[in-house]
């Protein structure tokens, strides 16, 4: 296989400012510790983190013909992410997010929609499905792939490709799209807030089972400060979060997905892969930007050995 992971969907440039306790009045200014630029998004962030963990990754999406797009492409290439399927769309700007991170880790944001949500599944992307071990589908409900998702995932699954799926927002369009997508997905990866919005329950197991009744092979529910839950057809298990003081939680969901995929690709059993995903997200949250303080696959294993988990009693 040419790739271990092909991530398809939302790709943004994140401009992260830390820390921001308040906005300056009028034309006043503030000195901050750090301003970081990072490729991000449910596809872009997952691809970048998975590459850092040692997978050969590719990104299938689009950027605009603007400085942000040039920066995303160059940063991906510097990290080793394959950009041959990252198109440039002159009709739209690059999806861009500005995140003023509060001292407690909260992350309000300003987002400009752009080229990645309008990117179609091209013939080149369809051809690449035969050349990858795993696909991360991160464009649920996007207008650019309308009507193409089920065909693409069906083709991938027929070739033995492992398929994961994440959301950007629990919209009506996403809910409708999931009806056609879930039967072709091995693991669906919503947050608990998305479970609440789409399945109408705060119980992660009940919500996971609802998505599995709609066709998903399994469901990984991201629980934020409580870690994550993985529900399989015959069993379920919860992995608690690590006892750390997070700095920036912006990319934690994407990095948890990437960590789970990387752990599975390295042959870890499902529970250990979930634990590895939670550890990946923890390291990302310790720094600013998509990669935070994440170093490598082996460093993540060391983090798991040396860092206690939260006492949830």
ZADO-1210 file (C-alpha; in nm, 4 decimals, padded with zeros to 6 digits):
<atoms>
<atom x="00.0000" y="00.0000" z="00.0000" code="UNK" pos="1"/>
<atom x="00.1165" y="00.3528" z="-00.0795" code="UNK" pos="2"/>
<atom x="-00.0613" y="00.4974" z="00.2262" code="UNK" pos="3"/>
<atom x="-00.1466" y="00.3770" z="00.5741" code="UNK" pos="4"/>
<atom x="-00.4175" y="00.6420" z="00.5993" code="UNK" pos="5"/>
<atom x="-00.6051" y="00.8603" z="00.3532" code="UNK" pos="6"/>
<atom x="-00.7961" y="01.1423" z="00.5283" code="UNK" pos="7"/>
<atom x="-01.0766" y="01.2958" z="00.3234" code="UNK" pos="8"/>
<atom x="-01.2606" y="01.6144" z="00.4185" code="UNK" pos="9"/>
<atom x="-01.2304" y="01.9274" z="00.6279" code="UNK" pos="10"/>
<atom x="-00.8890" y="02.0911" z="00.6102" code="UNK" pos="11"/>
<atom x="-00.8285" y="02.4287" z="00.7711" code="UNK" pos="12"/>
<atom x="-00.5490" y="02.6526" z="00.8856" code="UNK" pos="13"/>
<atom x="-00.5814" y="02.7218" z="01.2584" code="UNK" pos="14"/>
<atom x="-00.4449" y="03.0500" z="01.3949" code="UNK" pos="15"/>
<atom x="-00.4183" y="02.9923" z="01.7681" code="UNK" pos="16"/>
<atom x="-00.3547" y="03.2714" z="02.0187" code="UNK" pos="17"/>
<atom x="-00.2617" y="03.1789" z="02.3781" code="UNK" pos="18"/>
<atom x="-00.3590" y="03.2857" z="02.6374" code="UNK" pos="19"/>
<atom x="-00.6485" y="03.5264" z="02.5833" code="UNK" pos="20"/>
<atom x="-00.8266" y="03.6154" z="02.9073" code="UNK" pos="21"/>
<atom x="-01.0183" y="03.9034" z="02.7459" code="UNK" pos="22"/>
<atom x="-01.0293" y="04.1028" z="02.4248" code="UNK" pos="23"/>
<atom x="-00.8496" y="04.4396" z="02.4305" code="UNK" pos="24"/>
<atom x="-01.0730" y="04.7460" z="02.4548" code="UNK" pos="25"/>
<atom x="-01.0954" y="04.9805" z="02.1563" code="UNK" pos="26"/>
<atom x="-00.7509" y="04.9816" z="01.9866" code="UNK" pos="27"/>
<atom x="-00.5505" y="04.8603" z="02.2838" code="UNK" pos="28"/>
<atom x="-00.3189" y="04.5604" z="02.2539" code="UNK" pos="29"/>
<atom x="-00.2052" y="04.2669" z="02.4649" code="UNK" pos="30"/>
<atom x="00.1138" y="04.0613" z="02.4778" code="UNK" pos="31"/>
<atom x="00.0506" y="03.6849" z="02.4563" code="UNK" pos="32"/>
<atom x="00.2787" y="03.3853" z="02.5006" code="UNK" pos="33"/>
<atom x="00.2262" y="03.2255" z="02.1626" code="UNK" pos="34"/>
<atom x="00.0557" y="03.2560" z="01.8250" code="UNK" pos="35"/>
<atom x="00.0660" y="02.9303" z="01.6273" code="UNK" pos="36"/>
<atom x="-00.0303" y="02.8355" z="01.2714" code="UNK" pos="37"/>
<atom x="-00.1324" y="02.4707" z="01.2172" code="UNK" pos="38"/>
<atom x="-00.2977" y="02.2588" z="00.9477" code="UNK" pos="39"/>
<atom x="-00.6114" y="02.1340" z="01.1185" code="UNK" pos="40"/>
<atom x="-00.9661" y="02.0068" z="01.0693" code="UNK" pos="41"/>
<atom x="-01.1326" y="01.6684" z="01.1007" code="UNK" pos="42"/>
<atom x="-00.9311" y="01.5460" z="00.8017" code="UNK" pos="43"/>
<atom x="-00.6287" y="01.7756" z="00.8070" code="UNK" pos="44"/>
<atom x="-00.5615" y="01.7483" z="01.1794" code="UNK" pos="45"/>
<atom x="-00.6083" y="01.3728" z="01.1802" code="UNK" pos="46"/>
<atom x="-00.3667" y="01.3325" z="00.8883" code="UNK" pos="47"/>
<atom x="-00.1015" y="01.5534" z="01.0511" code="UNK" pos="48"/>
<atom x="-00.1190" y="01.3735" z="01.3876" code="UNK" pos="49"/>
<atom x="-00.1207" y="01.0267" z="01.2287" code="UNK" pos="50"/>
<atom x="00.1905" y="01.1215" z="01.0287" code="UNK" pos="51"/>
<atom x="00.3648" y="01.2318" z="01.3494" code="UNK" pos="52"/>
<atom x="00.2765" y="00.8898" z="01.4936" code="UNK" pos="53"/>
<atom x="00.4556" y="00.7166" z="01.2081" code="UNK" pos="54"/>
<atom x="00.1821" y="00.6414" z="00.9556" code="UNK" pos="55"/>
<atom x="00.2223" y="00.7228" z="00.5874" code="UNK" pos="56"/>
<atom x="-00.0670" y="00.9632" z="00.5401" code="UNK" pos="57"/>
<atom x="-00.2299" y="01.1555" z="00.2581" code="UNK" pos="58"/>
<atom x="-00.4835" y="01.4370" z="00.2635" code="UNK" pos="59"/>
<atom x="-00.7680" y="01.4600" z="00.0093" code="UNK" pos="60"/>
<atom x="-00.9294" y="01.8016" z="00.0268" code="UNK" pos="61"/>
<atom x="-00.8982" y="02.1508" z="-00.1180" code="UNK" pos="62"/>
<atom x="-00.7482" y="02.4855" z="-00.0246" code="UNK" pos="63"/>
<atom x="-00.7901" y="02.8274" z="-00.1784" code="UNK" pos="64"/>
<atom x="-00.5509" y="03.0164" z="-00.4009" code="UNK" pos="65"/>
<atom x="-00.4374" y="03.2321" z="-00.1097" code="UNK" pos="66"/>
<atom x="-00.1527" y="03.2543" z="00.1447" code="UNK" pos="67"/>
<atom x="-00.3355" y="03.0261" z="00.3890" code="UNK" pos="68"/>
<atom x="-00.3582" y="02.7567" z="00.1241" code="UNK" pos="69"/>
<atom x="00.0097" y="02.7879" z="00.0411" code="UNK" pos="70"/>
<atom x="00.0942" y="02.7633" z="00.4097" code="UNK" pos="71"/>
<atom x="-00.1186" y="02.4511" z="00.4648" code="UNK" pos="72"/>
<atom x="00.0372" y="02.2775" z="00.1669" code="UNK" pos="73"/>
<atom x="00.3935" y="02.3628" z="00.2678" code="UNK" pos="74"/>
<atom x="00.3379" y="02.2619" z="00.6316" code="UNK" pos="75"/>
<atom x="00.1858" y="01.9283" z="00.5316" code="UNK" pos="76"/>
<atom x="00.4751" y="01.8594" z="00.2963" code="UNK" pos="77"/>
<atom x="00.7318" y="01.9551" z="00.5597" code="UNK" pos="78"/>
<atom x="00.5662" y="01.7062" z="00.7972" code="UNK" pos="79"/>
<atom x="00.5666" y="01.4288" z="00.5358" code="UNK" pos="80"/>
<atom x="00.1925" y="01.4262" z="00.4579" code="UNK" pos="81"/>
<atom x="00.1251" y="01.3491" z="00.0907" code="UNK" pos="82"/>
<atom x="-00.0539" y="01.6441" z="-00.0752" code="UNK" pos="83"/>
<atom x="-00.1014" y="01.5027" z="-00.4259" code="UNK" pos="84"/>
<atom x="-00.4788" y="01.4889" z="-00.3608" code="UNK" pos="85"/>
<atom x="-00.4975" y="01.8366" z="-00.2044" code="UNK" pos="86"/>
<atom x="-00.6533" y="02.0500" z="-00.4779" code="UNK" pos="87"/>
<atom x="-00.6420" y="02.4280" z="-00.5152" code="UNK" pos="88"/>
<atom x="-00.9818" y="02.5883" z="-00.5766" code="UNK" pos="89"/>
<atom x="-00.9578" y="02.9466" z="-00.7087" code="UNK" pos="90"/>
<atom x="-01.3287" y="03.0055" z="-00.6408" code="UNK" pos="91"/>
<atom x="-01.3088" y="02.9748" z="-00.2610" code="UNK" pos="92"/>
<atom x="-01.0731" y="03.0900" z="00.0134" code="UNK" pos="93"/>
<atom x="-00.8966" y="02.8402" z="00.2371" code="UNK" pos="94"/>
<atom x="-01.1016" y="02.7296" z="00.5382" code="UNK" pos="95"/>
<atom x="-00.9529" y="02.9298" z="00.8268" code="UNK" pos="96"/>
<atom x="-01.0151" y="02.9369" z="01.2028" code="UNK" pos="97"/>
<atom x="-00.8922" y="03.1875" z="01.4599" code="UNK" pos="98"/>
<atom x="-00.8869" y="03.0516" z="01.8151" code="UNK" pos="99"/>
<atom x="-00.8256" y="03.2727" z="02.1197" code="UNK" pos="100"/>
<atom x="-00.7470" y="03.0108" z="02.3852" code="UNK" pos="101"/>
<atom x="-00.8500" y="03.1089" z="02.7356" code="UNK" pos="102"/>
<atom x="-00.6219" y="03.0372" z="03.0327" code="UNK" pos="103"/>
<atom x="-00.8542" y="02.7534" z="03.1439" code="UNK" pos="104"/>
<atom x="-00.8314" y="02.5860" z="02.8021" code="UNK" pos="105"/>
<atom x="-01.1690" y="02.6978" z="02.6629" code="UNK" pos="106"/>
<atom x="-01.1527" y="02.7667" z="02.2904" code="UNK" pos="107"/>
<atom x="-01.4067" y="03.0060" z="02.1368" code="UNK" pos="108"/>
<atom x="-01.3373" y="03.0642" z="01.7698" code="UNK" pos="109"/>
<atom x="-01.4057" y="03.2538" z="01.4525" code="UNK" pos="110"/>
<atom x="-01.4313" y="03.0299" z="01.1454" code="UNK" pos="111"/>
<atom x="-01.4368" y="03.1201" z="00.7759" code="UNK" pos="112"/>
<atom x="-01.5824" y="02.8454" z="00.5588" code="UNK" pos="113"/>
<atom x="-01.3778" y="02.7711" z="00.2527" code="UNK" pos="114"/>
<atom x="-01.2676" y="02.5371" z="-00.0217" code="UNK" pos="115"/>
<atom x="-01.2492" y="02.2126" z="00.1742" code="UNK" pos="116"/>
<atom x="-01.6248" y="02.1812" z="00.2318" code="UNK" pos="117"/>
<atom x="-01.6876" y="02.2192" z="-00.1406" code="UNK" pos="118"/>
<atom x="-01.4215" y="01.9711" z="-00.2569" code="UNK" pos="119"/>
<atom x="-01.5682" y="01.6767" z="-00.4513" code="UNK" pos="120"/>
<atom x="-01.4469" y="01.3182" z="-00.4484" code="UNK" pos="121"/>
<atom x="-01.2374" y="01.3273" z="-00.7645" code="UNK" pos="122"/>
<atom x="-01.1369" y="01.0389" z="-00.9881" code="UNK" pos="123"/>
<atom x="-00.7876" y="01.0621" z="-00.8382" code="UNK" pos="124"/>
<atom x="-00.9291" y="01.0167" z="-00.4869" code="UNK" pos="125"/>
<atom x="-01.1342" y="00.7165" z="-00.6007" code="UNK" pos="126"/>
<atom x="-00.8209" y="00.5630" z="-00.7534" code="UNK" pos="127"/>
<atom x="-00.6294" y="00.6195" z="-00.4294" code="UNK" pos="128"/>
<atom x="-00.8828" y="00.4066" z="-00.2395" code="UNK" pos="129"/>
<atom x="-00.7100" y="00.1023" z="-00.3876" code="UNK" pos="130"/>
<atom x="-00.3761" y="00.2208" z="-00.2516" code="UNK" pos="131"/>
<atom x="-00.4462" y="00.2791" z="00.1171" code="UNK" pos="132"/>
<atom x="-00.4981" y="00.0600" z="00.4226" code="UNK" pos="133"/>
<atom x="-00.7404" y="00.2963" z="00.5975" code="UNK" pos="134"/>
<atom x="-00.9698" y="00.5878" z="00.5115" code="UNK" pos="135"/>
<atom x="-01.0824" y="00.8561" z="00.7553" code="UNK" pos="136"/>
<atom x="-01.4032" y="01.0081" z="00.6151" code="UNK" pos="137"/>
<atom x="-01.4369" y="01.3599" z="00.7544" code="UNK" pos="138"/>
<atom x="-01.6793" y="01.5344" z="00.5211" code="UNK" pos="139"/>
<atom x="-02.0197" y="01.4198" z="00.6497" code="UNK" pos="140"/>
<atom x="-02.2908" y="01.6509" z="00.5197" code="UNK" pos="141"/>
<atom x="-02.0537" y="01.8567" z="00.3052" code="UNK" pos="142"/>
<atom x="-02.2051" y="01.9945" z="-00.0193" code="UNK" pos="143"/>
<atom x="-01.8953" y="01.9084" z="-00.2231" code="UNK" pos="144"/>
<atom x="-01.9359" y="01.5321" z="-00.1769" code="UNK" pos="145"/>
<atom x="-02.3149" y="01.5221" z="-00.1887" code="UNK" pos="146"/>
<atom x="-02.4226" y="01.1813" z="-00.3186" code="UNK" pos="147"/>
<atom x="-02.0633" y="01.0550" z="-00.3560" code="UNK" pos="148"/>
<atom x="-01.9875" y="00.9330" z="-00.0054" code="UNK" pos="149"/>
<atom x="-02.1615" y="00.5975" z="-00.0048" code="UNK" pos="150"/>
<atom x="-02.0153" y="00.5006" z="-00.3436" code="UNK" pos="151"/>
<atom x="-01.6636" y="00.5969" z="-00.2337" code="UNK" pos="152"/>
<atom x="-01.6845" y="00.4087" z="00.0959" code="UNK" pos="153"/>
<atom x="-01.8474" y="00.1079" z="-00.0644" code="UNK" pos="154"/>
<atom x="-01.5604" y="00.0911" z="-00.3146" code="UNK" pos="155"/>
<atom x="-01.3031" y="00.1252" z="-00.0360" code="UNK" pos="156"/>
<atom x="-01.4611" y="-00.1403" z="00.1814" code="UNK" pos="157"/>
<atom x="-01.4798" y="-00.3843" z="-00.1093" code="UNK" pos="158"/>
<atom x="-01.1004" y="-00.3618" z="-00.1230" code="UNK" pos="159"/>
<atom x="-01.0622" y="-00.4382" z="00.2482" code="UNK" pos="160"/>
<atom x="-00.9937" y="-00.0779" z="00.3518" code="UNK" pos="161"/>
<atom x="-01.0632" y="00.0048" z="00.7193" code="UNK" pos="162"/>
<atom x="-01.3003" y="00.3026" z="00.7350" code="UNK" pos="163"/>
<atom x="-01.3387" y="00.5501" z="01.0207" code="UNK" pos="164"/>
<atom x="-01.5666" y="00.8532" z="01.0198" code="UNK" pos="165"/>
<atom x="-01.5828" y="01.1782" z="01.2161" code="UNK" pos="166"/>
<atom x="-01.8137" y="01.4808" z="01.2129" code="UNK" pos="167"/>
<atom x="-01.7498" y="01.8519" z="01.2025" code="UNK" pos="168"/>
<atom x="-02.1001" y="01.9466" z="01.3206" code="UNK" pos="169"/>
<atom x="-02.4268" y="01.7591" z="01.3970" code="UNK" pos="170"/>
<atom x="-02.6308" y="01.9362" z="01.1286" code="UNK" pos="171"/>
<atom x="-02.9485" y="01.8151" z="00.9579" code="UNK" pos="172"/>
<atom x="-02.7391" y="01.7525" z="00.6459" code="UNK" pos="173"/>
<atom x="-02.5008" y="01.5352" z="00.8492" code="UNK" pos="174"/>
<atom x="-02.7883" y="01.3397" z="01.0018" code="UNK" pos="175"/>
<atom x="-02.9298" y="01.2649" z="00.6563" code="UNK" pos="176"/>
<atom x="-02.5884" y="01.1780" z="00.5131" code="UNK" pos="177"/>
<atom x="-02.5221" y="00.9274" z="00.7910" code="UNK" pos="178"/>
<atom x="-02.8160" y="00.7144" z="00.6774" code="UNK" pos="179"/>
<atom x="-02.6253" y="00.6278" z="00.3588" code="UNK" pos="180"/>
<atom x="-02.2739" y="00.6317" z="00.5075" code="UNK" pos="181"/>
<atom x="-02.2989" y="00.4303" z="00.8304" code="UNK" pos="182"/>
<atom x="-02.3479" y="00.0879" z="00.6649" code="UNK" pos="183"/>
<atom x="-02.0008" y="00.1304" z="00.5089" code="UNK" pos="184"/>
<atom x="-01.8174" y="00.2532" z="00.8219" code="UNK" pos="185"/>
<atom x="-01.6138" y="00.0305" z="01.0530" code="UNK" pos="186"/>
<atom x="-01.5940" y="00.2829" z="01.3384" code="UNK" pos="187"/>
<atom x="-01.7978" y="00.6000" z="01.3782" code="UNK" pos="188"/>
<atom x="-01.6292" y="00.8596" z="01.6024" code="UNK" pos="189"/>
<atom x="-01.8705" y="01.1251" z="01.7371" code="UNK" pos="190"/>
<atom x="-01.8297" y="01.3396" z="02.0459" code="UNK" pos="191"/>
<atom x="-02.0801" y="01.3078" z="02.3287" code="UNK" pos="192"/>
<atom x="-02.2312" y="01.6415" z="02.2241" code="UNK" pos="193"/>
<atom x="-02.2835" y="01.5003" z="01.8735" code="UNK" pos="194"/>
<atom x="-02.4371" y="01.1840" z="02.0197" code="UNK" pos="195"/>
<atom x="-02.6776" y="01.4041" z="02.2131" code="UNK" pos="196"/>
<atom x="-02.7715" y="01.6040" z="01.9036" code="UNK" pos="197"/>
<atom x="-02.8007" y="01.3145" z="01.6582" code="UNK" pos="198"/>
<atom x="-02.9207" y="01.0258" z="01.8768" code="UNK" pos="199"/>
<atom x="-03.1080" y="01.2181" z="02.1445" code="UNK" pos="200"/>
<atom x="-02.9314" y="01.0707" z="02.4467" code="UNK" pos="201"/>
<atom x="-02.6564" y="01.1586" z="02.6937" code="UNK" pos="202"/>
<atom x="-02.5744" y="00.7891" z="02.7399" code="UNK" pos="203"/>
<atom x="-02.2693" y="00.7141" z="02.5194" code="UNK" pos="204"/>
<atom x="-02.3463" y="00.3420" z="02.5030" code="UNK" pos="205"/>
<atom x="-02.7106" y="00.3962" z="02.4118" code="UNK" pos="206"/>
<atom x="-02.6084" y="00.6503" z="02.1496" code="UNK" pos="207"/>
<atom x="-02.3389" y="00.4225" z="02.0102" code="UNK" pos="208"/>
<atom x="-02.5868" y="00.1362" z="01.9804" code="UNK" pos="209"/>
<atom x="-02.8256" y="00.3671" z="01.7937" code="UNK" pos="210"/>
<atom x="-02.5594" y="00.4427" z="01.5329" code="UNK" pos="211"/>
<atom x="-02.4718" y="00.0737" z="01.5092" code="UNK" pos="212"/>
<atom x="-02.8395" y="-00.0069" z="01.4488" code="UNK" pos="213"/>
<atom x="-02.8122" y="00.2308" z="01.1523" code="UNK" pos="214"/>
<atom x="-02.5207" y="00.0298" z="01.0148" code="UNK" pos="215"/>
<atom x="-02.1937" y="00.1351" z="01.1814" code="UNK" pos="216"/>
<atom x="-01.9669" y="-00.1566" z="01.2701" code="UNK" pos="217"/>
<atom x="-01.8623" y="00.0043" z="01.6004" code="UNK" pos="218"/>
<atom x="-01.8682" y="00.3436" z="01.7689" code="UNK" pos="219"/>
<atom x="-01.5993" y="00.5413" z="01.9504" code="UNK" pos="220"/>
<atom x="-01.7509" y="00.8207" z="02.1602" code="UNK" pos="221"/>
<atom x="-01.5192" y="01.1063" z="02.2616" code="UNK" pos="222"/>
<atom x="-01.5989" y="01.2119" z="02.6187" code="UNK" pos="223"/>
<atom x="-01.3672" y="01.5103" z="02.6620" code="UNK" pos="224"/>
<atom x="-01.2310" y="01.5295" z="03.0165" code="UNK" pos="225"/>
<atom x="-01.3737" y="01.1812" z="03.0836" code="UNK" pos="226"/>
<atom x="-01.1692" y="01.0072" z="02.8131" code="UNK" pos="227"/>
<atom x="-01.3453" y="00.7901" z="02.5564" code="UNK" pos="228"/>
<atom x="-01.5793" y="00.4941" z="02.5169" code="UNK" pos="229"/>
<atom x="-01.5569" y="00.2238" z="02.2488" code="UNK" pos="230"/>
<atom x="-01.8653" y="00.0147" z="02.1792" code="UNK" pos="231"/>
<atom x="-01.8218" y="-00.3028" z="01.9741" code="UNK" pos="232"/>
<atom x="-02.0934" y="-00.5515" z="01.8774" code="UNK" pos="233"/>
<atom x="-02.0011" y="-00.7899" z="02.1594" code="UNK" pos="234"/>
<atom x="-01.8464" y="-00.5648" z="02.4246" code="UNK" pos="235"/>
<atom x="-01.7712" y="-00.2112" z="02.5345" code="UNK" pos="236"/>
<atom x="-01.5061" y="-00.0387" z="02.7424" code="UNK" pos="237"/>
<atom x="-01.4261" y="00.3038" z="02.8801" code="UNK" pos="238"/>
<atom x="-01.0760" y="00.4551" z="02.8937" code="UNK" pos="239"/>
<atom x="-01.0426" y="00.7459" z="03.1394" code="UNK" pos="240"/>
<atom x="-00.8532" y="01.0648" z="03.0613" code="UNK" pos="241"/>
<atom x="-00.5026" y="01.1249" z="03.1894" code="UNK" pos="242"/>
<atom x="-00.4375" y="01.3408" z="03.4965" code="UNK" pos="243"/>
<atom x="-00.2916" y="01.6466" z="03.3235" code="UNK" pos="244"/>
<atom x="-00.3499" y="02.0226" z="03.3059" code="UNK" pos="245"/>
<atom x="-00.4497" y="02.0898" z="02.9439" code="UNK" pos="246"/>
<atom x="-00.3412" y="02.4063" z="02.7669" code="UNK" pos="247"/>
<atom x="-00.5240" y="02.3881" z="02.4307" code="UNK" pos="248"/>
<atom x="-00.7904" y="02.1250" z="02.3621" code="UNK" pos="249"/>
<atom x="-00.8687" y="02.2421" z="02.0085" code="UNK" pos="250"/>
<atom x="-00.7409" y="01.9337" z="01.8231" code="UNK" pos="251"/>
<atom x="-00.8027" y="01.6733" z="02.0929" code="UNK" pos="252"/>
<atom x="-01.0907" y="01.5053" z="01.9103" code="UNK" pos="253"/>
<atom x="-00.9006" y="01.4773" z="01.5829" code="UNK" pos="254"/>
<atom x="-00.5873" y="01.3548" z="01.7594" code="UNK" pos="255"/>
<atom x="-00.7837" y="01.0911" z="01.9524" code="UNK" pos="256"/>
<atom x="-00.9138" y="00.9614" z="01.6193" code="UNK" pos="257"/>
<atom x="-00.5615" y="00.9628" z="01.4733" code="UNK" pos="258"/>
<atom x="-00.4201" y="00.7859" z="01.7786" code="UNK" pos="259"/>
<atom x="-00.6819" y="00.5130" z="01.7641" code="UNK" pos="260"/>
<atom x="-00.6186" y="00.4597" z="01.3921" code="UNK" pos="261"/>
<atom x="-00.2404" y="00.4538" z="01.4461" code="UNK" pos="262"/>
<atom x="-00.2684" y="00.2103" z="01.7359" code="UNK" pos="263"/>
<atom x="-00.4874" y="-00.0188" z="01.5331" code="UNK" pos="264"/>
<atom x="-00.2476" y="00.0040" z="01.2372" code="UNK" pos="265"/>
<atom x="00.0385" y="-00.1013" z="01.4684" code="UNK" pos="266"/>
<atom x="-00.1551" y="-00.4115" z="01.5724" code="UNK" pos="267"/>
<atom x="-00.2878" y="-00.3025" z="01.9119" code="UNK" pos="268"/>
<atom x="-00.6056" y="-00.4661" z="02.0388" code="UNK" pos="269"/>
<atom x="-00.9129" y="-00.2422" z="02.0387" code="UNK" pos="270"/>
<atom x="-00.8938" y="-00.1374" z="02.4055" code="UNK" pos="271"/>
<atom x="-00.5207" y="-00.0665" z="02.3849" code="UNK" pos="272"/>
<atom x="-00.5719" y="00.1318" z="02.0637" code="UNK" pos="273"/>
<atom x="-00.8370" y="00.3402" z="02.2407" code="UNK" pos="274"/>
<atom x="-00.6016" y="00.3956" z="02.5338" code="UNK" pos="275"/>
<atom x="-00.3321" y="00.5027" z="02.2850" code="UNK" pos="276"/>
<atom x="-00.5780" y="00.7451" z="02.1247" code="UNK" pos="277"/>
<atom x="-00.6619" y="00.9043" z="02.4595" code="UNK" pos="278"/>
<atom x="-00.2888" y="00.9376" z="02.5353" code="UNK" pos="279"/>
<atom x="-00.2319" y="01.1007" z="02.1959" code="UNK" pos="280"/>
<atom x="-00.5025" y="01.3575" z="02.2659" code="UNK" pos="281"/>
<atom x="-00.3580" y="01.4259" z="02.6117" code="UNK" pos="282"/>
<atom x="-00.0158" y="01.5106" z="02.4693" code="UNK" pos="283"/>
<atom x="-00.1690" y="01.7349" z="02.2041" code="UNK" pos="284"/>
<atom x="-00.3617" y="01.9225" z="02.4735" code="UNK" pos="285"/>
<atom x="-00.0398" y="02.0028" z="02.6630" code="UNK" pos="286"/>
<atom x="00.0759" y="02.2477" z="02.3955" code="UNK" pos="287"/>
<atom x="-00.0634" y="02.5002" z="02.1482" code="UNK" pos="288"/>
<atom x="-00.1704" y="02.3965" z="01.7975" code="UNK" pos="289"/>
<atom x="-00.2587" y="02.0729" z="01.6222" code="UNK" pos="290"/>
<atom x="00.0447" y="01.8750" z="01.7418" code="UNK" pos="291"/>
<atom x="00.0794" y="02.0281" z="02.0882" code="UNK" pos="292"/>
<atom x="00.3594" y="01.8351" z="02.2609" code="UNK" pos="293"/>
<atom x="00.3126" y="01.5154" z="02.0600" code="UNK" pos="294"/>
<atom x="00.6508" y="01.3708" z="01.9605" code="UNK" pos="295"/>
<atom x="00.6192" y="01.0162" z="01.8252" code="UNK" pos="296"/>
<atom x="00.4574" y="00.6751" z="01.8582" code="UNK" pos="297"/>
<atom x="00.7231" y="00.5539" z="02.1026" code="UNK" pos="298"/>
<atom x="00.7030" y="00.8709" z="02.3105" code="UNK" pos="299"/>
<atom x="00.3295" y="00.8163" z="02.3392" code="UNK" pos="300"/>
<atom x="00.3857" y="00.4651" z="02.4724" code="UNK" pos="301"/>
<atom x="00.6235" y="00.6136" z="02.7296" code="UNK" pos="302"/>
<atom x="00.3630" y="00.8769" z="02.8215" code="UNK" pos="303"/>
<atom x="00.1106" y="00.5971" z="02.8814" code="UNK" pos="304"/>
<atom x="00.3532" y="00.4191" z="03.1138" code="UNK" pos="305"/>
<atom x="00.4531" y="00.7268" z="03.3099" code="UNK" pos="306"/>
<atom x="00.1329" y="00.9327" z="03.3370" code="UNK" pos="307"/>
<atom x="-00.1501" y="00.8463" z="03.5783" code="UNK" pos="308"/>
<atom x="-00.5113" y="00.8521" z="03.4717" code="UNK" pos="309"/>
<atom x="-00.7799" y="01.0526" z="03.6463" code="UNK" pos="310"/>
<atom x="-00.9457" y="00.9071" z="03.9529" code="UNK" pos="311"/>
<atom x="-01.3134" y="00.9166" z="03.8541" code="UNK" pos="312"/>
<atom x="-01.4549" y="00.7951" z="04.1844" code="UNK" pos="313"/>
</atoms>
